[in-house]
Amino acid sequence: MNFINEKRQMLTLNAEPGTTLFTEDTVTRHNKEYRVWNPGQSKLAAGIVKGAEIPKLPEDATILYLGAAHGYTVSYISDIFPKAKIVGVEFAPLVTQQLILNMQNRKNVFPIMEDALHPKRYESTVRIADFIFQDIAQKNQTEIFLKNTDHLLKRGGIAMLAVKAKSIDVTAKSKAVFSQVRRELSDQITIVDTKQLGPFQRDHALFICRKE
């Protein structure tokens, strides 16, 4: 079992036993080493704690992660789907360098330094994605999400958008921003569910979508 969701903590089977990437805690279950996944450091983990489900994917799935940063959440996805191809897109050069270093021993992770607003620039690496996760704190984060799901997500595929309300409009109430995002998304993709991510991630919501 690669993922354990317990009442008090979430665990992923460590793809690199004996090592940690982000000073995370480890525990042993049935003589196997698991990493503790902190929802305070991961929008996906926070969403799962709030009731979102990890999509059921084929073993050889292609996963596109937009806004990979240093690779914290990417590394846990790598644990859960060890045979998947995980493409991590990050825009900042220094952050991308650290992402590459952090993921160097995870052969199923492919870091790319690119602007996620232009999915055609990395379509040759992704080809078609079974699952897309986005965590980009920019004003146009909804536009980025829709461009990538339209261009790279397979029909029937699941995509999740972690929305940081204050990055879209610092003056508006989060509820109003989330309503705006919902309207923009529903014009192009099916919204399956929405999860508020507090108290783990303040002023954040996770939109779970499916491409019809």
N, CA, C and O of each residue as an XYZ file, in Angstrom:
848
protein
N       0.847     -1.184      0.000
C       0.000      0.000      0.000
C       0.889      1.242      0.000
O       1.720      1.410      0.892
N       0.714      2.127     -1.012
C       1.576      3.289     -1.144
C       1.058      4.520     -0.394
O       1.798      5.478     -0.169
N      -0.223      4.481     -0.011
C      -0.810      5.629      0.658
C      -1.723      5.160      1.773
O      -2.586      4.305      1.573
N      -1.518      5.735      2.958
C      -2.347      5.416      4.116
C      -2.923      6.723      4.648
O      -2.187      7.658      4.964
N      -4.246      6.774      4.742
C      -4.915      7.962      5.268
C      -5.494      7.612      6.633
O      -6.590      7.060      6.734
N      -4.751      7.936      7.672
C      -5.195      7.658      9.026
C      -5.897      8.890      9.587
O      -5.858      9.964      8.986
N      -6.526      8.731     10.721
C      -7.265      9.836     11.313
C      -6.359     10.999     11.682
O      -6.743     12.160     11.539
N      -5.172     10.696     12.151
C      -4.287     11.748     12.647
C      -3.178     12.136     11.678
O      -2.553     13.183     11.851
N      -2.920     11.317     10.666
C      -1.859     11.641      9.727
C      -2.001     10.846      8.437
O      -2.616      9.780      8.400
N      -1.412     11.401      7.378
C      -1.369     10.722      6.089
C       0.064     10.277      5.827
O       1.020     10.990      6.130
N       0.190      9.092      5.261
C       1.497      8.496      5.056
C       1.640      8.018      3.618
O       0.694      7.488      3.034
N       2.842      8.210      3.047
C       3.132      7.637      1.731
C       4.369      6.756      1.845
O       5.310      7.086      2.568
N       4.364      5.642      1.133
C       5.487      4.713      1.143
C       6.713      5.401      0.548
O       6.686      5.832     -0.604
N       7.763      5.501      1.314
C       8.947      6.250      0.900
C       9.648      5.583     -0.280
O      10.097      4.441     -0.179
N       9.740      6.301     -1.398
C      10.420      5.775     -2.573
C      11.928      5.724     -2.378
O      12.630      5.038     -3.121
N      12.432      6.452     -1.375
C      13.863      6.447     -1.052
C      14.037      6.130      0.436
O      14.358      7.018      1.225
N      13.827      4.874      0.818
C      13.922      4.517      2.243
C      15.244      4.948      2.854
O      16.309      4.799      2.254
N      15.146      5.487      4.065
C      16.347      5.933      4.751
C      16.709      7.382      4.495
O      17.640      7.909      5.104
N      15.978      8.032      3.597
C      16.253      9.435      3.298
C      14.965     10.257      3.388
O      13.866      9.740      3.187
N      15.125     11.534      3.690
C      14.008     12.472      3.650
C      14.443     13.672      2.818
O      15.636     13.935      2.661
N      13.457     14.397      2.286
C      13.739     15.533      1.410
C      13.509     16.873      2.084
O      14.190     17.851      1.777
N      12.557     16.920      2.999
C      12.137     18.196      3.579
C      12.043     18.117      5.099
O      11.172     18.741      5.706
N      12.932     17.357      5.703
C      12.949     17.128      7.154
C      11.607     16.607      7.669
O      11.251     16.825      8.827
N      10.868     15.917      6.800
C       9.592     15.347      7.208
C       9.815     14.149      8.130
O      10.861     13.501      8.087
N       8.824     13.872      8.953
C       8.888     12.711      9.832
C       8.651     11.437      9.030
O       8.013     11.463      7.978
N       9.165     10.332      9.534
C       8.912      9.022      8.939
C       8.428      8.080     10.031
O       8.766      8.231     11.205
N       7.631      7.107      9.616
C       7.149      6.081     10.531
C       7.249      4.730      9.840
O       7.329      4.658      8.613
N       7.243      3.678     10.615
C       7.324      2.327     10.063
C       5.990      1.620     10.243
O       5.428      1.607     11.338
N       5.493      1.037      9.176
C       4.276      0.234      9.190
C       4.564     -1.065      8.446
O       4.955     -1.036      7.279
N       4.374     -2.207      9.113
C       4.583     -3.517      8.479
C       5.977     -3.607      7.857
O       6.138     -4.089      6.736
N       6.983     -3.135      8.600
C       8.385     -3.193      8.178
C       8.690     -2.349      6.946
O       9.687     -2.587      6.263
N       7.844     -1.370      6.659
C       8.079     -0.466      5.536
C       8.104      0.975      6.048
O       7.389      1.336      6.982
N       8.937      1.775      5.416
C       9.081      3.164      5.842
C       8.117      4.078      5.084
O       8.035      4.051      3.857
N       7.399      4.880      5.853
C       6.447      5.833      5.267
C       6.831      7.256      5.667
O       7.371      7.489      6.748
N       6.542      8.192      4.782
C       6.764      9.616      5.056
C       5.450     10.259      5.491
O       4.396      9.972      4.923
N       5.516     11.121      6.488
C       4.332     11.829      6.965
C       4.091     13.037      6.062
O       4.992     13.845      5.836
N       2.869     13.150      5.553
C       2.485     14.198      4.600
C       1.731     15.276      5.360
O       0.653     15.026      5.900
N       2.299     16.476      5.399
C       1.768     17.573      6.209
C       0.794     18.434      5.397
O       1.216     19.060      4.425
N      -0.496     18.488      5.761
C      -1.466     19.306      5.025
C      -1.218     20.808      5.154
O      -1.762     21.597      4.381
N      -0.408     21.198      6.115
C      -0.058     22.601      6.241
C       0.982     23.041      5.236
O       1.238     24.236      5.087
N       1.588     22.084      4.541
C       2.614     22.383      3.552
C       2.215     21.968      2.138
O       2.993     22.150      1.201
N       1.038     21.424      1.974
C       0.628     20.890      0.678
C      -0.857     21.119      0.459
O      -1.678     20.693      1.271
N      -1.213     21.795     -0.641
C      -2.624     22.038     -0.954
C      -3.342     20.723     -1.253
O      -4.504     20.553     -0.884
N      -2.658     19.798     -1.917
C      -3.283     18.508     -2.210
C      -3.543     17.738     -0.922
O      -4.619     17.165     -0.750
N      -2.574     17.719     -0.022
C      -2.767     17.030      1.247
C      -3.904     17.660      2.043
O      -4.711     16.953      2.646
N      -3.967     18.992      2.044
C      -5.061     19.681      2.742
C      -6.404     19.310      2.146
O      -7.376     19.103      2.872
N      -6.460     19.224      0.817
C      -7.701     18.833      0.154
C      -8.138     17.430      0.529
O      -9.329     17.179      0.720
N      -7.183     16.511      0.637
C      -7.510     15.132      1.000
C      -8.046     15.077      2.426
O      -9.013     14.366      2.699
N      -7.419     15.828      3.341
C      -7.908     15.880      4.724
C      -9.341     16.404      4.756
O     -10.146     15.960      5.575
N      -9.665     17.350      3.865
C     -10.998     17.945      3.829
C     -11.992     17.118      3.013
O     -13.140     17.529      2.845
N     -11.565     15.955      2.502
C     -12.502     15.044      1.862
C     -12.293     14.766      0.388
O     -12.999     13.937     -0.186
N     -11.337     15.443     -0.242
C     -11.038     15.145     -1.646
C     -10.374     13.773     -1.747
O      -9.723     13.315     -0.808
N     -10.546     13.135     -2.884
C      -9.959     11.809     -3.085
C      -8.872     11.864     -4.149
O      -8.994     12.574     -5.147
N      -7.810     11.104     -3.920
C      -6.791     10.949     -4.944
C      -7.418     10.190     -6.104
O      -8.012      9.135     -5.880
N      -7.312     10.680     -7.325
C      -7.954      9.988     -8.448
C      -7.349      8.605     -8.690
O      -6.159      8.380     -8.470
N      -8.186      7.704     -9.141
C      -7.703      6.375     -9.514
C      -7.091      6.471    -10.907
O      -7.769      6.812    -11.877
N      -5.806      6.167    -10.989
C      -5.068      6.333    -12.235
C      -4.415      5.026    -12.655
O      -4.120      4.188    -11.804
N      -4.184      4.834    -13.952
C      -3.411      3.657    -14.383
C      -1.990      3.742    -13.863
O      -1.489      4.836    -13.604
N      -1.337      2.604    -13.708
C       0.023      2.577    -13.160
C       0.977      3.477    -13.930
O       1.839      4.137    -13.349
N       0.808      3.493    -15.254
C       1.722      4.257    -16.106
C       1.143      5.624    -16.474
O       1.422      6.150    -17.551
N       0.353      6.185    -15.596
C      -0.306      7.469    -15.863
C       0.723      8.583    -16.069
O       1.864      8.503    -15.615
N       0.273      9.618    -16.767
C       1.052     10.851    -16.875
C       0.375     11.908    -16.017
O      -0.816     12.178    -16.172
N       1.137     12.501    -15.116
C       0.620     13.502    -14.188
C       1.351     14.815    -14.440
O       2.581     14.849    -14.480
N       0.605     15.875    -14.608
C       1.176     17.199    -14.817
C       0.955     18.032    -13.566
O      -0.181     18.230    -13.135
N       2.046     18.520    -12.986
C       1.964     19.355    -11.796
C       2.436     20.759    -12.168
O       3.591     20.955    -12.545
N       1.543     21.720    -12.061
C       1.845     23.103    -12.417
C       2.112     23.907    -11.153
O       1.265     23.976    -10.262
N       3.286     24.513    -11.080
C       3.694     25.219     -9.873
C       4.394     24.276     -8.917
O       4.076     24.238     -7.729
N       5.344     23.517     -9.430
C       5.978     22.438     -8.662
C       6.820     22.938     -7.501
O       7.065     22.194     -6.551
N       7.272     24.199     -7.563
C       8.108     24.784     -6.504
C       9.306     23.869     -6.213
O       9.952     23.385     -7.142
N       9.600     23.632     -4.940
C      10.769     22.816     -4.589
C      10.468     21.321     -4.640
O      11.366     20.500     -4.455
N       9.221     20.970     -4.886
C       8.899     19.563     -5.079
C       8.300     18.854     -3.889
O       8.246     17.624     -3.873
N       7.842     19.599     -2.882
C       7.291     18.937     -1.697
C       6.127     18.016     -2.057
O       6.194     16.810     -1.820
N       5.067     18.576     -2.624
C       3.908     17.743     -2.976
C       4.243     16.776     -4.098
O       3.759     15.645     -4.110
N       5.068     17.214     -5.040
C       5.477     16.341     -6.144
C       6.109     15.067     -5.606
O       5.869     13.984     -6.140
N       6.911     15.184     -4.558
C       7.590     14.001     -4.024
C       6.603     13.004     -3.441
O       6.828     11.796     -3.513
N       5.519     13.494     -2.867
C       4.507     12.591     -2.310
C       3.692     11.933     -3.422
O       3.315     10.767     -3.312
N       3.424     12.675     -4.481
C       2.762     12.072     -5.639
C       3.661     10.991     -6.228
O       3.181      9.944     -6.663
N       4.954     11.245     -6.241
C       5.919     10.259     -6.725
C       5.885      8.987     -5.884
O       6.012      7.885     -6.417
N       5.712      9.139     -4.560
C       5.581      7.964     -3.689
C       4.324      7.167     -4.018
O       4.356      5.940     -4.108
N       3.214      7.887     -4.197
C       1.919      7.228     -4.387
C       1.825      6.546     -5.746
O       1.242      5.469     -5.874
N       2.412      7.190     -6.770
C       2.361      6.653     -8.134
C       3.782      6.426     -8.645
O       4.258      7.179     -9.494
N       4.468      5.396     -8.136
C       5.889      5.209     -8.452
C       6.179      4.871     -9.911
O       7.311      5.039    -10.365
N       5.178      4.397    -10.652
C       5.397      4.043    -12.051
C       4.828      5.090    -13.013
O       4.890      4.931    -14.232
N       4.281      6.145    -12.451
C       3.729      7.209    -13.285
C       4.843      8.119    -13.790
O       5.949      8.138    -13.249
N       4.524      8.868    -14.834
C       5.409      9.924    -15.325
C       4.880     11.242    -14.790
O       3.772     11.654    -15.134
N       5.666     11.908    -13.949
C       5.227     13.144    -13.306
C       6.037     14.307    -13.870
O       7.250     14.385    -13.670
N       5.363     15.200    -14.568
C       6.017     16.368    -15.152
C       5.751     17.562    -14.236
O       4.603     17.972    -14.066
N       6.806     18.118    -13.649
C       6.675     19.244    -12.740
C       7.117     20.532    -13.405
O       8.293     20.682    -13.734
N       6.202     21.461    -13.609
C       6.493     22.726    -14.273
C       6.686     23.824    -13.233
O       5.837     24.029    -12.365
N       7.809     24.525    -13.332
C       8.113     25.633    -12.424
C       8.755     26.760    -13.236
O       9.543     26.512    -14.148
N       8.408     27.988    -12.892
C       8.848     29.140    -13.675
C      10.126     29.779    -13.149
O      10.955     30.218    -13.946
N      10.313     29.845    -11.843
C      11.445     30.551    -11.244
C      12.738     29.742    -11.394
O      12.783     28.579    -10.994
N      13.795     30.343    -11.968
C      15.034     29.596    -12.230
C      15.670     28.979    -10.987
O      16.020     27.799    -11.001
N      15.828     29.756     -9.910
C      16.487     29.223     -8.710
C      15.649     28.123     -8.053
O      16.188     27.142     -7.540
N      14.337     28.300     -8.076
C      13.452     27.279     -7.514
C      13.517     26.010     -8.357
O      13.509     24.902     -7.821
N      13.580     26.175     -9.669
C      13.679     25.016    -10.562
C      14.973     24.248    -10.320
O      14.981     23.017    -10.336
N      16.055     24.967    -10.097
C      17.322     24.301     -9.791
C      17.204     23.440     -8.542
O      17.707     22.317     -8.500
N      16.539     23.973     -7.531
C      16.357     23.196     -6.299
C      15.421     22.021     -6.528
O      15.624     20.940     -5.975
N      14.392     22.235     -7.347
C      13.482     21.140     -7.698
C      14.248     20.001     -8.361
O      14.037     18.833     -8.033
N      15.128     20.338     -9.284
C      15.916     19.317     -9.980
C      16.791     18.558     -8.999
O      16.896     17.334     -9.075
N      17.422     19.281     -8.076
C      18.270     18.631     -7.078
C      17.455     17.719     -6.163
O      17.868     16.599     -5.860
N      16.300     18.206     -5.730
C      15.468     17.415     -4.823
C      14.938     16.145     -5.480
O      14.769     15.118     -4.823
N      14.681     16.224     -6.770
C      14.064     15.097     -7.475
C      15.059     14.226     -8.234
O      14.652     13.340     -8.986
N      16.335     14.460     -8.053
C      17.339     13.784     -8.878
C      17.315     12.261     -8.717
O      17.681     11.545     -9.649
N      16.898     11.760     -7.569
C      16.851     10.308     -7.368
C      15.468      9.713     -7.621
O      15.260      8.510     -7.465
N      14.536     10.561     -8.009
C      13.178     10.092     -8.313
C      13.024     10.069     -9.829
O      12.723     11.086    -10.453
N      13.234      8.913    -10.398
C      13.347      8.792    -11.847
C      12.020      8.978    -12.577
O      11.996      9.085    -13.803
N      10.915      9.017    -11.828
C       9.625      9.221    -12.492
C       9.188     10.685    -12.485
O       8.076     11.006    -12.903
N      10.076     11.581    -12.005
C       9.759     13.008    -11.978
C      10.610     13.737    -13.009
O      11.827     13.560    -13.065
N       9.950     14.562    -13.828
C      10.618     15.290    -14.904
C      10.400     16.791    -14.707
O       9.370     17.315    -15.130
N      11.345     17.496    -14.073
C      11.194     18.930    -13.845
C      11.391     19.720    -15.150
O      12.251     19.391    -15.968
N      10.588     20.753    -15.320
C      10.693     21.642    -16.475
C      10.613     23.089    -15.993
O       9.724     23.439    -15.217
N      11.536     23.924    -16.451
C      11.438     25.354    -16.180
C      10.702     26.001    -17.347
O      11.239     26.111    -18.449
N       9.476     26.423    -17.094
C       8.652     26.975    -18.166
C       7.511     27.784    -17.575
O       7.164     27.635    -16.403
N       6.933     28.641    -18.405
C       5.761     29.427    -18.028
C       4.516     28.580    -18.295
O       4.234     28.230    -19.441
N       3.776     28.255    -17.240
C       2.614     27.382    -17.375
C       1.491     28.009    -18.185
O       0.525     27.328    -18.529
N       1.598     29.279    -18.490
C       0.598     29.926    -19.332
C       0.711     29.481    -20.784
O      -0.171     29.766    -21.594
N       1.794     28.782    -21.114
C       2.041     28.367    -22.490
C       2.243     26.854    -22.566
O       3.371     26.399    -22.756
N       1.184     26.074    -22.423
C       1.317     24.611    -22.383
C       1.892     23.996    -23.661
O       2.435     22.892    -23.620
N       1.781     24.686    -24.782
C       2.321     24.131    -26.028
C       3.840     23.987    -25.970
O       4.429     23.200    -26.711
N       4.466     24.759    -25.080
C       5.923     24.707    -24.977
C       6.416     23.412    -24.345
O       7.572     23.038    -24.540
N       5.566     22.723    -23.594
C       5.994     21.463    -22.980
C       5.068     20.302    -23.337
O       5.085     19.260    -22.683
N       4.268     20.491    -24.370
C       3.348     19.422    -24.773
C       4.093     18.187    -25.267
O       3.583     17.073    -25.143
N       5.288     18.363    -25.824
C       6.038     17.205    -26.328
C       6.501     16.307    -25.182
O       6.697     15.106    -25.372
N       6.676     16.888    -23.991
C       7.064     16.094    -22.816
C       5.851     15.435    -22.178
O       5.907     14.272    -21.781
N       4.765     16.174    -22.080
C       3.564     15.655    -21.431
C       2.770     14.749    -22.356
O       2.322     13.673    -21.958
N       2.600     15.199    -23.603
C       1.726     14.561    -24.598
C       0.270     14.651    -24.152
O      -0.458     15.531    -24.611
N      -0.157     13.776    -23.285
C      -1.528     13.860    -22.754
C      -1.498     13.450    -21.289
O      -0.866     12.457    -20.930
N      -2.177     14.211    -20.448
C      -2.132     13.963    -19.003
C      -3.387     13.258    -18.520
O      -4.497     13.580    -18.946
N      -3.204     12.294    -17.626
C      -4.329     11.629    -16.973
C      -4.855     12.459    -15.813
O      -6.031     12.378    -15.456
N      -3.960     13.263    -15.225
C      -4.301     14.057    -14.042
C      -3.451     15.317    -14.039
O      -2.247     15.267    -14.292
N      -4.088     16.449    -13.748
C      -3.376     17.720    -13.628
C      -3.660     18.317    -12.252
O      -4.804     18.360    -11.800
N      -2.601     18.774    -11.600
C      -2.761     19.514    -10.350
C      -2.052     20.842    -10.500
O      -0.919     20.903    -10.978
N      -2.731     21.920    -10.086
C      -2.131     23.250    -10.207
C      -2.126     23.980     -8.873
O      -3.138     24.045     -8.174
N      -0.963     24.526     -8.537
C      -0.793     25.349     -7.345
C       0.077     26.543     -7.734
O       1.280     26.558     -7.472
N      -0.534     27.529     -8.354
C       0.177     28.718     -8.831
C      -0.509     29.955     -8.260
O      -1.677     30.216     -8.547
N       0.217     30.701     -7.463
C      -0.364     31.878     -6.812
C      -0.177     33.112     -7.691
O       0.662     33.967     -7.405
N      -0.969     33.197     -8.766
C      -0.937     34.335     -9.670
C      -2.358     34.819     -9.922
O      -3.322     34.077     -9.733
N      -2.473     36.050    -10.344
C      -3.779     36.641    -10.609
C      -4.532     35.860    -11.681
O      -5.751     35.710    -11.601
N      -3.802     35.358    -12.696
C      -4.428     34.655    -13.816
C      -4.382     33.139    -13.660
O      -4.307     32.413    -14.651
N      -4.427     32.663    -12.428
C      -4.297     31.221    -12.189
C      -5.421     30.404    -12.829
O      -5.194     29.269    -13.248
N      -6.623     30.964    -12.909
C      -7.729     30.247    -13.553
C      -7.487     30.110    -15.051
O      -7.740     29.054    -15.631
N      -7.004     31.164    -15.670
C      -6.682     31.123    -17.102
C      -5.621     30.067    -17.391
O      -5.740     29.314    -18.358
N      -4.596     30.010    -16.564
C      -3.541     29.012    -16.733
C      -4.110     27.605    -16.646
O      -3.787     26.739    -17.460
N      -4.947     27.390    -15.663
C      -5.558     26.076    -15.461
C      -6.389     25.655    -16.668
O      -6.280     24.520    -17.133
N      -7.204     26.548    -17.168
C      -8.084     26.218    -18.291
C      -7.289     25.971    -19.571
O      -7.661     25.106    -20.365
N      -6.219     26.700    -19.783
C      -5.386     26.472    -20.963
C      -4.756     25.091    -20.925
O      -4.704     24.398    -21.941
N      -4.276     24.690    -19.752
C      -3.616     23.397    -19.638
C      -4.602     22.235    -19.709
O      -4.318     21.217    -20.340
N      -5.752     22.381    -19.069
C      -6.728     21.288    -19.137
C      -7.298     21.154    -20.544
O      -7.563     20.044    -21.005
N      -7.484     22.267    -21.219
C      -8.004     22.222    -22.579
C      -7.005     21.580    -23.527
O      -7.380     20.817    -24.416
N      -5.735     21.894    -23.332
C      -4.719     21.453    -24.292
C      -4.113     20.091    -23.969
O      -3.739     19.352    -24.880
N      -4.011     19.744    -22.670
C      -3.214     18.576    -22.301
C      -3.952     17.496    -21.514
O      -3.446     16.379    -21.406
N      -5.123     17.786    -20.964
C      -5.829     16.786    -20.164
C      -6.663     15.879    -21.057
O      -7.335     16.349    -21.975
N      -6.618     14.573    -20.786
C      -7.390     13.629    -21.586
C      -8.883     13.761    -21.270
O      -9.254     14.261    -20.208
N      -9.719     13.319    -22.181
C     -11.156     13.290    -21.939
C     -11.453     12.350    -20.785
O     -10.964     11.221    -20.757
N     -12.244     12.808    -19.843
C     -12.532     12.025    -18.656
C     -11.501     12.185    -17.561
O     -11.653     11.627    -16.475
N     -10.438     12.952    -17.841
C      -9.379     13.149    -16.860
C      -9.781     14.114    -15.757
O     -10.641     14.976    -15.941
N      -9.139     13.949    -14.602
C      -9.408     14.795    -13.443
C      -8.313     15.854    -13.314
O      -7.132     15.577    -13.526
N      -8.728     17.065    -12.964
C      -7.777     18.147    -12.707
C      -8.195     18.873    -11.442
O      -9.386     19.039    -11.180
N      -7.222     19.304    -10.661
C      -7.496     20.021     -9.417
C      -6.785     21.369     -9.441
O      -5.603     21.461     -9.772
N      -7.522     22.397     -9.087
C      -6.986     23.757     -9.047
C      -7.018     24.268     -7.613
O      -8.088     24.414     -7.021
N      -5.841     24.538     -7.060
C      -5.752     25.147     -5.738
C      -5.752     26.660     -5.924
O      -4.803     27.227     -6.465
N      -6.805     27.297     -5.481
C      -6.969     28.742     -5.677
C      -6.576     29.489     -4.410
O      -7.102     29.233     -3.327
N      -5.641     30.416     -4.569
C      -5.292     31.336     -3.483
C      -6.021     32.644     -3.763
O      -5.645     33.387     -4.669
N      -7.057     32.923     -2.989
C      -7.937     34.052     -3.274
C      -7.196     35.381     -3.289
O      -7.451     36.216     -4.156
N      -6.288     35.592     -2.351
C      -5.610     36.878     -2.234
C      -4.652     37.132     -3.388
O      -4.276     38.279     -3.629
N      -4.251     36.099     -4.099
C      -3.406     36.293     -5.268
C      -4.214     36.790     -6.465
O      -3.661     37.395     -7.384
N      -5.515     36.536     -6.454
C      -6.385     37.008     -7.527
C      -6.869     38.424     -7.240
O      -6.840     39.280     -8.124
N      -7.309     38.676     -6.022
C      -7.786     40.008     -5.642
C      -7.576     40.176     -4.145
O      -8.303     39.596     -3.339
N      -6.581     40.972     -3.779
C      -6.234     41.128     -2.368
C      -7.292     41.903     -1.588
O      -7.348     41.823     -0.361
N      -8.137     42.658     -2.307
C      -9.144     43.485     -1.633
C     -10.485     42.786     -1.459
O     -11.295     43.199     -0.629
N     -10.727     41.731     -2.235
C     -12.033     41.073     -2.213
C     -12.087     39.979     -1.144
O     -11.059     39.438     -0.735
N     -13.293     39.672     -0.709
C     -13.475     38.557      0.205
C     -13.248     37.253     -0.540
O     -13.573     37.126     -1.720
N     -12.687     36.293      0.167
C     -12.354     35.011     -0.469
C     -13.578     34.359     -1.097
O     -13.487     33.788     -2.184
N     -14.714     34.439     -0.426
C     -15.942     33.830     -0.936
C     -16.315     34.397     -2.302
O     -16.751     33.657     -3.184
N     -16.145     35.704     -2.480
C     -16.461     36.338     -3.758
C     -15.490     35.883     -4.843
O     -15.891     35.652     -5.984
N     -14.215     35.756     -4.485
C     -13.217     35.294     -5.455
C     -13.510     33.858     -5.884
O     -13.432     33.537     -7.070
N     -13.844     33.004     -4.938
C     -14.136     31.611     -5.267
C     -15.372     31.507     -6.167
O     -15.423     30.655     -7.054
N     -16.345     32.353     -5.946
C     -17.542     32.369     -6.796
C     -17.179     32.781     -8.219
O     -17.696     32.225     -9.188
N     -16.295     33.748     -8.332
C     -15.837     34.186     -9.640
C     -15.108     33.059    -10.367
O     -15.348     32.816    -11.550
N     -14.221     32.376     -9.653
C     -13.477     31.260    -10.240
C     -14.434     30.155    -10.686
O     -14.273     29.580    -11.762
N     -15.418     29.869     -9.860
C     -16.408     28.842    -10.212
C     -17.112     29.184    -11.525
O     -17.294     28.312    -12.374
N     -17.504     30.430    -11.693
C     -18.177     30.846    -12.927
C     -17.260     30.675    -14.133
O     -17.690     30.199    -15.184
N     -15.999     31.063    -13.981
C     -15.057     30.962    -15.091
C     -14.776     29.513    -15.460
O     -14.676     29.173    -16.638
N     -14.649     28.666    -14.452
C     -14.378     27.250    -14.714
C     -15.569     26.561    -15.360
O     -15.408     25.797    -16.312
N     -16.756     26.827    -14.850
C     -17.950     26.089    -15.298
C     -18.282     26.339    -16.763
O     -19.048     25.581    -17.358
N     -17.722     27.385    -17.352
C     -17.937     27.639    -18.779
C     -17.169     26.663    -19.657
O     -17.507     26.470    -20.825
N     -16.118     26.038    -19.085
C     -15.252     25.210    -19.925
C     -15.007     23.798    -19.401
O     -14.572     22.929    -20.158
N     -15.278     23.555    -18.121
C     -14.963     22.251    -17.547
C     -15.984     21.940    -16.458
O     -16.576     22.845    -15.870
N     -16.183     20.651    -16.197
C     -17.152     20.242    -15.177
C     -16.524     20.285    -13.790
O     -15.490     19.663    -13.549
N     -17.152     21.019    -12.883
C     -16.685     21.063    -11.492
C     -17.352     19.926    -10.726
O     -18.573     19.905    -10.572
N     -16.557     18.999    -10.256
C     -17.067     17.835     -9.530
C     -17.304     18.158     -8.065
O     -18.286     17.711     -7.473
N     -16.394     18.941     -7.481
C     -16.489     19.253     -6.055
C     -15.583     20.439     -5.743
O     -14.688     20.769     -6.522
N     -15.819     21.071     -4.611
C     -14.980     22.163     -4.126
C     -14.733     21.959     -2.639
O     -15.656     21.646     -1.888
N     -13.494     22.136     -2.219
C     -13.142     21.992     -0.812
C     -12.455     23.262     -0.314
O     -11.497     23.736     -0.925
N     -12.945     23.809      0.792
C     -12.249     24.895      1.463
C     -11.065     24.290      2.227
O     -11.213     23.264      2.891
N      -9.897     24.925      2.133
C      -8.687     24.311      2.668
C      -8.267     24.822      4.055
O      -7.238     24.404      4.585
N      -9.058     25.720      4.634
C      -8.759     26.144      5.996
C      -9.058     25.021      6.991
O      -9.930     24.196      6.719
N      -8.380     24.959      8.113
C      -7.390     25.925      8.602
C      -5.975     25.676      8.106
O      -5.054     26.414      8.456
N      -5.796     24.632      7.286
C      -4.450     24.262      6.839
C      -3.868     25.290      5.874
O      -2.686     25.624      5.953
N      -4.702     25.791      4.963
C      -4.272     26.765      3.968
C      -5.290     27.906      3.969
O      -6.387     27.760      3.428
N      -4.942     29.009      4.556
C      -5.869     30.124      4.718
C      -6.204     30.772      3.372
O      -5.326     30.977      2.534
N      -7.485     31.091      3.180
C      -7.973     31.756      1.963
C      -7.697     30.940      0.704
O      -7.453     31.492     -0.369
N      -7.741     29.629      0.851
C      -7.548     28.722     -0.288
C      -8.774     27.824     -0.454
O      -9.453     27.476      0.512
N      -9.031     27.463     -1.703
C     -10.047     26.450     -2.016
C      -9.496     25.536     -3.097
O      -8.688     25.948     -3.928
N      -9.943     24.299     -3.072
C      -9.532     23.324     -4.077
C     -10.735     22.990     -4.948
O     -11.748     22.490     -4.458
N     -10.616     23.271     -6.247
C     -11.657     22.935     -7.217
C     -11.269     21.636     -7.921
O     -10.208     21.536     -8.537
N     -12.148     20.655     -7.815
C     -11.908     19.341     -8.425
C     -12.771     19.258     -9.680
O     -13.995     19.371     -9.611
N     -12.128     19.062    -10.815
C     -12.805     19.170    -12.110
C     -12.598     17.925    -12.961
O     -11.660     17.157    -12.746
N     -13.475     17.743    -13.917
C     -13.358     16.644    -14.879
C     -13.596     17.182    -16.288
O     -14.498     17.987    -16.520
N     -12.778     16.725    -17.208
C     -12.917     17.131    -18.606
C     -13.841     16.159    -19.322
O     -13.535     14.972    -19.434
N     -14.965     16.661    -19.805
C     -15.946     15.796    -20.466
C     -15.564     15.547    -21.938
O     -16.277     14.841    -22.651
